[in-house]
Amino acid sequence: MTSAALLFPISNSLSDYDGPLDKTRQEYTKLLKLYTTDDFYSAIWHIHLNQANRTGNICFSQSQTLLESDITRIAVIIMLISGTAIATCQRRVHDFTTIFNFFDSESLDLHYITQNSIDNFIKYLDASSYDAWKQNQYMQSLQSLIESCVTLGVIRINSNLDATYRFPQQREPKRAPDIIIINQLDSLFFDNSIDIPLDYRSLYALLRLHTHRFSEVAATPLDCISYPADNVFSITIPNSKETPRHIPDYQKYNFLLSGFCGGFCHDIVYKQQQYAFDMQQNIPDEIKDYLFISHKGPHLVRMSEFNSFLAEFCSQHQIVDAAGNPAKITSHDLRHIDVCERFKSNIVSPERTSVECNHTCVEGTMGYGYYSKHDEAKHLANIVTPILPTILNTTPTPRIVPQRKYEMLAQQPTTRIIPCYGLCLNRKCSPQFEKCFHCNSFIPDPQYKEYIITAIERLKKANELIAKKHGSDIVFQQNLKDIHTFNSYLEKIDSNNRYTNQGEVI
């Protein structure tokens, strides 16, 4: 949040602050009425987002001073207006309380916050046991608090305050489960002869076929199935992240009824739909429009019970990972493997996958594209150039390189896979996607060569059509730029091949 987001900045000074000015308080109270019938100073705001049909509570600390309470409540109203989720608003309230408690323990007055006050809070976080992600959450809340205090005229001294510091985050990326685990689960969940509760089986199928979060799939509407064409059916799934107007976004997926996965998915989702219809008389009104009514009682399937079932199921069927250890997997792990599979498919682009994941940027989606260390090591064996004999003018015969060599390479901190592109030898650099093609630390993955060639041909045909119909020159130039970028990828592959033919090891 920036200070510009405050809709009603106070023009008068609050140097003798006893509470917000009447006009300002009235304005924010009016805005609050859009979301709750509770009073401005109620201990709990019962929030109802009408267009999204979502409800939730925001609880406030009763130990805050009047000034702290006003700042917190106004900040929350601004967040609601901007489309922030209710849970995020509640976290901001908690963070503000933590910051206020720290200032109070240091005998710091909000009216006289200085840069030294901010630096002391940074030192406090640095010495704490919080991980970098949590530390930065507090820093983001502190920045919001400082901006609110400046805009509301709370701070009485003229000073340029900087709360933009963020703690560096150096951590191993979250990885997908071993493919061998997924293969074992798929063989069981997609086998109707295996005794699995209907709601869990249909949940698993949708989680495997799409990249959605559990909360999104669990919120699938009862009327999710439609038939747009012969031999085709569609399933509609909502995105749980809220838009600026708190309106949920929906994605529709089409399947062939004659296909195995499509037909299987249709049949079990249809059965779950019929079960939900039969349960209408026995469930509360607020969940009657949802598909996943639990077989355990009149409620929607919860993530905790589904994950508990997965753990028990893996133990019961002796499912193991690549090292032979008992498998550990959650519903969120399925989202990771789904993204990895899309990257490897050569069909679904990272950009399209990002849209399906409902991520704000492709970088976030790329973070989901890391296979397990075991599967990554196997993949490295296929994309790193093998050791070849140095004799020229003969047909080279690749020698078998021990798998352990590539496992060691995968574990080195300076080596990693850039999903859908190749191998990066610079761990300190974040993936730059197409820019990586020109980097000396990048080794392209030959298995994507045909995909790149196809992409070039598609762009060339698109430009021919644009030129013929006098289409957008901006699109034409962008296509030329993409063609040049993809050609550089092919040149990189050819260059690596030339080095290999000369007996060099890359």
C-alpha positions in Angstrom: 0.0 0.0 0.0 1.2 3.5 -0.8 0.2 6.7 0.9 -1.6 7.6 -2.3 -4.1 4.8 -1.7 -5.6 6.7 1.2 -8.9 8.0 -0.1 -9.5 10.8 2.5 -6.2 12.3 3.7 -6.6 14.6 6.6 -5.7 18.2 5.8 -5.8 19.5 9.4 -2.9 18.8 11.8 -3.4 16.1 14.4 -0.9 17.5 16.8 -3.5 17.5 19.6 -4.8 14.0 18.7 -7.7 12.7 20.6 -9.2 10.7 17.8 -9.8 11.2 14.1 -11.5 14.4 12.9 -15.2 14.0 12.8 -15.4 14.4 9.0 -12.7 11.9 8.4 -14.2 9.4 10.7 -17.6 9.8 9.1 -16.1 9.2 5.7 -14.4 6.0 6.7 -17.5 4.9 8.6 -19.5 5.2 5.4 -17.0 3.1 3.6 -17.0 0.5 6.4 -20.8 0.1 5.9 -20.1 -1.4 2.5 -18.6 -4.4 4.2 -20.2 -4.7 7.7 -23.0 -3.5 9.9 -20.6 -3.2 12.9 -19.5 0.1 14.3 -16.2 1.7 13.6 -14.9 0.8 17.1 -16.4 -2.7 17.4 -14.0 -5.4 18.7 -14.9 -7.6 15.7 -15.9 -6.6 12.2 -18.1 -9.3 10.6 -17.2 -8.7 7.0 -19.4 -9.7 4.1 -18.2 -9.3 0.5 -21.5 -9.2 -1.4 -20.3 -9.7 -4.9 -18.0 -12.5 -4.0 -20.5 -14.0 -1.5 -17.7 -14.3 1.1 -17.7 -13.7 4.8 -15.1 -13.4 7.5 -14.2 -11.7 10.7 -11.5 -9.2 11.5 -10.7 -9.0 15.2 -9.0 -6.0 16.8 -6.8 -5.8 19.9 -8.6 -4.1 22.8 -5.3 -3.1 24.4 -4.4 -0.5 21.8 -4.6 3.2 22.5 -7.2 5.3 20.6 -4.6 6.5 18.2 -3.3 3.0 17.5 -6.8 1.7 17.0 -7.8 4.5 14.6 -4.7 4.0 12.5 -5.3 0.2 12.4 -8.9 0.4 11.5 -8.5 3.1 8.8 -5.7 1.0 7.2 -7.9 -2.1 7.1 -10.8 -0.1 5.5 -8.3 1.1 2.8 -7.2 -2.5 2.3 -10.8 -3.7 1.9 -11.4 -1.0 -0.7 -8.4 -2.0 -2.7 -9.6 -5.6 -2.9 -7.4 -7.2 -0.2 -8.5 -10.6 1.1 -10.1 -10.7 4.6 -7.4 -13.0 5.9 -4.7 -10.6 4.7 -6.4 -7.7 6.5 -6.5 -9.8 9.7 -2.7 -10.5 9.4 -2.1 -6.7 9.0 -4.0 -6.1 12.2 -1.8 -8.6 14.0 1.3 -7.1 12.5 0.3 -3.6 13.6 -0.2 -4.9 17.1 3.2 -6.5 17.2 4.8 -3.2 15.9 2.9 -1.1 18.5 4.0 -3.4 21.3 7.6 -3.1 20.2 7.4 0.7 20.1 5.8 0.6 23.5 8.5 -1.6 25.0 11.1 0.9 23.6 9.1 3.8 25.0 8.7 5.1 21.4 5.9 7.6 20.8 4.1 7.4 17.5 4.1 11.2 17.3 7.9 11.2 17.3 8.9 8.2 15.1 12.4 8.7 13.6 14.6 6.7 11.3 16.3 5.4 14.4 13.0 3.9 15.6 12.6 2.1 12.3 16.2 0.8 12.4 15.7 -0.5 15.9 12.7 -2.5 14.7 14.8 -3.9 11.9 17.5 -5.0 14.5 14.7 -6.6 16.6 13.5 -8.6 13.6 17.1 -9.5 12.6 17.7 -11.0 16.1 14.4 -12.8 16.1 13.7 -16.4 15.2 11.4 -15.4 12.3 12.4 -16.6 8.9 13.1 -14.1 6.1 9.6 -14.4 4.7 8.0 -13.5 8.1 10.5 -10.7 8.7 9.6 -9.1 5.4 5.9 -9.4 6.1 6.5 -7.3 9.3 8.6 -4.9 7.3 5.8 -4.5 4.7 3.3 -3.8 7.5 5.8 -1.3 9.1 6.0 0.5 5.8 2.2 0.7 5.6 2.0 1.9 9.2 4.6 4.7 8.5 2.8 5.8 5.4 -0.5 5.9 7.3 1.0 8.0 10.1 2.5 10.4 7.6 -0.7 10.8 5.6 -2.9 11.2 8.7 -0.6 13.8 10.1 0.3 11.8 13.2 4.0 12.3 13.1 4.9 15.7 14.4 8.5 16.0 13.3 9.6 16.7 9.7 11.7 13.7 8.7 12.1 11.5 5.7 11.4 8.0 7.0 12.5 4.9 5.0 10.9 1.6 5.9 11.5 -0.1 2.5 14.3 -2.4 3.8 13.7 -6.1 3.1 15.6 -9.1 4.4 17.4 -11.2 1.8 15.8 -14.6 1.1 18.2 -17.3 0.2 16.5 -20.6 0.4 16.2 -23.9 -1.5 13.2 -23.7 -3.8 10.1 -25.8 -3.0 10.3 -29.0 -5.1 7.7 -31.3 -6.5 7.4 -34.8 -5.0 9.2 -37.7 -6.8 7.5 -38.8 -10.0 7.5 -42.3 -8.7 5.2 -41.2 -5.9 2.8 -39.6 -8.3 2.8 -42.6 -10.6 1.8 -44.9 -7.7 -0.9 -42.6 -6.5 -2.3 -42.1 -10.1 -2.4 -45.8 -10.7 -4.6 -46.2 -7.5 -6.8 -43.1 -7.7 -7.6 -43.7 -11.3 -8.6 -47.3 -10.7 -12.2 -47.6 -9.7 -11.6 -51.0 -8.2 -9.6 -49.4 -5.4 -11.8 -48.4 -2.4 -11.5 -44.6 -2.2 -14.2 -42.2 -0.9 -15.9 -40.6 -3.9 -15.3 -37.0 -2.7 -11.6 -37.7 -2.2 -11.2 -39.5 -5.6 -12.9 -36.6 -7.5 -10.9 -34.0 -5.6 -7.6 -35.8 -6.5 -8.6 -36.0 -10.1 -9.3 -32.3 -10.4 -6.1 -31.5 -8.4 -4.1 -33.6 -10.8 -5.6 -32.3 -14.0 -5.4 -28.6 -13.1 -2.9 -26.4 -11.2 -5.5 -25.0 -8.8 -5.1 -24.6 -5.1 -7.1 -27.0 -2.8 -9.3 -24.1 -1.6 -10.2 -23.4 -5.2 -11.1 -26.9 -6.1 -13.0 -27.4 -2.8 -15.1 -24.3 -3.7 -16.1 -25.8 -7.1 -19.8 -24.9 -7.7 -22.5 -27.6 -7.8 -23.3 -26.7 -11.5 -19.7 -27.0 -12.6 -20.4 -29.4 -15.5 -21.5 -28.2 -18.9 -21.5 -29.6 -22.4 -20.4 -27.0 -25.0 -20.1 -29.5 -28.0 -20.5 -33.1 -29.0 -18.2 -35.4 -27.1 -16.9 -32.4 -25.1 -17.6 -31.4 -21.5 -16.4 -28.5 -19.4 -15.6 -28.1 -15.7 -15.7 -24.7 -14.1 -13.4 -24.0 -11.1 -13.0 -20.7 -9.3 -9.8 -18.9 -8.4 -9.6 -18.2 -4.7 -7.6 -15.0 -4.9 -9.9 -12.0 -5.0 -10.0 -9.4 -7.7 -10.0 -5.6 -6.8 -13.8 -5.8 -6.5 -13.7 -9.0 -4.6 -15.3 -10.9 -7.5 -13.9 -14.4 -7.9 -12.5 -15.4 -11.3 -13.6 -18.7 -12.9 -11.7 -20.9 -15.3 -13.4 -23.4 -17.6 -11.6 -26.5 -18.8 -12.7 -28.6 -21.7 -12.2 -32.4 -22.0 -13.1 -35.1 -24.5 -15.6 -37.5 -23.1 -14.0 -40.3 -25.2 -10.6 -39.7 -23.7 -9.5 -41.8 -20.7 -8.7 -38.9 -18.3 -11.6 -36.8 -19.5 -14.1 -39.6 -19.4 -12.9 -40.8 -16.0 -12.9 -37.2 -14.6 -16.4 -36.6 -15.9 -17.8 -39.8 -14.5 -16.5 -39.3 -10.9 -17.3 -35.6 -10.8 -20.8 -36.4 -12.1 -21.2 -38.9 -9.3 -20.1 -36.4 -6.8 -22.5 -33.9 -8.2 -25.4 -36.4 -7.8 -24.3 -37.1 -4.2 -24.4 -33.4 -3.5 -27.8 -33.1 -5.0 -29.1 -36.0 -2.8 -27.7 -34.3 0.3 -29.4 -31.0 -0.3 -32.0 -31.7 2.4 -29.4 -32.6 5.0 -26.8 -29.8 4.7 -26.8 -26.1 5.7 -28.0 -23.5 3.2 -24.6 -21.8 2.9 -23.0 -24.9 1.3 -25.8 -26.1 -0.9 -24.3 -24.5 -4.0 -21.0 -26.4 -3.7 -19.9 -29.7 -5.2 -17.6 -31.2 -2.6 -19.9 -32.2 0.3 -17.9 -34.4 2.6 -18.9 -38.0 3.0 -18.0 -37.6 6.7 -20.8 -35.1 7.4 -22.8 -32.0 6.4 -19.7 -29.8 5.5 -17.4 -29.2 2.7 -14.3 -31.3 2.4 -11.5 -29.7 4.4 -7.8 -29.6 3.4 -6.7 -31.1 6.7 -9.0 -34.2 6.3 -7.9 -34.7 2.7 -4.2 -34.5 3.6 -4.7 -36.8 6.5 -6.4 -39.3 4.1 -3.4 -39.0 1.7 -1.0 -39.8 4.5 -3.0 -42.8 5.6 -3.5 -43.9 2.0 0.2 -43.8 1.3 1.0 -45.8 4.4 -1.8 -48.3 3.7 -0.6 -49.0 0.2 3.1 -48.8 1.1 3.8 -45.9 -1.4 7.5 -44.9 -1.3 9.7 -42.2 -2.8 12.7 -42.7 -5.1 14.9 -43.6 -2.1 12.5 -46.2 -0.9 11.3 -44.1 2.1 7.7 -43.8 3.0 6.1 -41.2 0.8 5.0 -37.8 2.3 2.7 -35.8 0.1 0.0 -33.1 0.5 -2.6 -31.5 -1.8 -0.3 -28.6 -2.5 2.4 -31.0 -3.7 0.1 -31.9 -6.6 0.1 -28.3 -7.7 3.9 -28.4 -7.9 3.9 -31.6 -10.0 1.2 -30.2 -12.3 3.3 -27.1 -13.1 6.4 -29.3 -13.7 4.4 -31.5 -16.1 3.1 -28.4 -18.0 6.6 -27.1 -18.4 7.9 -30.4 -19.6 5.0 -31.0 -22.0 6.4 -28.5 -24.7 2.8 -27.5 -25.2 1.7 -25.3 -22.3 3.9 -22.2 -22.0 5.0 -20.7 -18.6 2.8 -17.7 -19.4 -0.3 -19.8 -19.9 0.6 -21.9 -16.8 0.9 -18.7 -14.8 -2.6 -17.7 -15.8 -4.0 -21.1 -14.9 -2.2 -20.9 -11.5 -3.6 -17.4 -10.9 -0.2 -16.0 -10.2 0.6 -12.3 -10.4 3.8 -12.9 -12.4 5.5 -15.7 -14.4 8.4 -15.6 -11.9 6.1 -17.0 -9.2 5.0 -19.8 -11.5 8.6 -20.7 -12.4 9.2 -21.2 -8.7 6.8 -24.1 -8.8 8.6 -25.8 -11.7 11.4 -27.6 -9.8 11.3 -31.4 -9.9 12.5 -33.4 -6.9 16.3 -33.6 -6.6 16.2 -37.2 -7.7 14.1 -36.4 -10.8 16.2 -33.3 -11.6 19.4 -35.4 -11.4 17.9 -37.9 -13.9 17.0 -35.0 -16.2 20.5 -33.6 -16.0 21.8 -36.8 -17.3 19.8 -36.3 -20.5 20.6 -32.6 -21.1 24.2 -32.2 -20.1 26.5 -33.1 -23.0 28.1 -36.6 -22.4 31.8 -37.1 -22.6 32.8 -37.9 -26.1 36.0 -39.3 -27.6 38.5 -36.8 -29.0 39.0 -38.6 -32.4 37.6 -36.4 -35.1 36.0 -37.5 -38.5 34.5 -40.6 -36.9 31.0 -41.3 -35.6 31.2 -40.4 -31.9 30.0 -43.0 -29.5 28.9 -41.5 -26.2 30.3 -43.1 -23.1 27.9 -43.9 -20.3 28.4 -41.4 -17.6 27.8 -42.5 -14.0 24.4 -41.3 -12.6 26.2 -40.2 -9.4 28.1 -37.6 -11.3 24.9 -35.8 -12.3 23.4 -36.2 -8.9 26.5 -34.5 -7.5 26.1 -31.8 -10.1 22.5 -31.2 -9.2 23.4 -30.8 -5.5 26.0 -28.2 -6.2 24.8 -24.7 -5.1 25.8 -23.2 -8.4 23.7 -25.5 -10.6 20.0 -25.7 -11.2 17.4 -26.4 -13.8 15.5 -23.6 -15.4 12.2 -25.4 -16.2 11.3 -25.5 -19.9 14.7 -24.0 -20.9 17.8 -25.7 -19.8 20.6 -25.8 -17.2 21.8 -22.7 -15.3 25.3 -22.7 -13.7 24.8 -19.5 -11.8 22.7 -20.0 -8.7 23.0 -16.4 -7.6 21.0 -15.3 -10.7 17.2 -15.6 -10.8 15.7 -17.0 -14.1 15.5 -14.3 -16.8 13.7 -16.6 -19.2 14.6 -15.6 -22.8 17.4 -13.4 -21.6 19.1 -16.6 -20.4 19.7 -17.6 -24.0 22.5 -15.1 -24.3 24.2 -16.0 -21.0 27.5 -17.9 -20.8 26.2 -19.7 -17.7 23.2 -21.2 -19.6 23.2 -24.6 -21.3 20.1 -25.1 -23.5 18.1 -28.3 -23.2 18.1 -30.1 -26.6 14.8 -31.8 -26.0 13.1 -28.4 -26.5 14.7 -27.8 -29.9 11.6 -29.1 -31.9 9.3 -26.9 -29.8 11.5 -23.8 -30.4 11.5 -24.5 -34.2 7.7 -24.9 -34.2 7.4 -21.6 -32.3 9.5 -19.8 -34.9 7.4 -21.2 -37.7 4.2 -20.2 -36.0 5.5 -16.6 -35.5 6.6 -16.4 -39.1 3.1 -17.5 -40.3 1.5 -15.0 -38.0 3.7 -12.2 -39.4 2.8 -13.3 -43.0 -0.9 -13.0 -42.1 -0.3 -9.6 -40.4 1.5 -8.3 -43.5 -1.2 -9.6 -45.8 -4.1 -8.1 -43.9 -2.2 -4.9 -42.8 -2.4 -5.8 -39.2 -0.8 -4.3 -36.1 2.8 -3.3 -36.7 3.5 -3.5 -32.9 2.6 -7.2 -32.9 4.6 -7.7 -36.1 7.7 -6.2 -34.5 7.3 -8.1 -31.3 7.0 -11.3 -33.3 10.3 -10.5 -35.1 11.9 -9.9 -31.7 10.7 -13.3 -30.5 11.9 -15.0 -33.6 15.3 -13.5 -33.1 15.3 -14.6 -29.5 14.3 -18.2 -30.3 17.0 -18.3 -33.1 19.6 -17.4 -30.5 18.5 -20.5 -28.5 19.0 -22.7 -31.6 22.4 -21.1 -32.2 23.3 -21.9 -28.6 22.4 -25.6 -29.2 24.4 -25.7 -32.4 27.3 -24.0 -30.8 27.4 -26.6 -28.0 27.2 -29.4 -30.6 30.2 -28.0 -32.4 32.2 -27.9 -29.2 31.2 -31.5 -28.6 32.3 -32.6 -32.1 35.7 -31.1 -31.3 36.0 -33.3 -28.3 35.3 -30.6 -25.7 33.2 -31.3 -22.6 30.6 -28.6 -21.7 
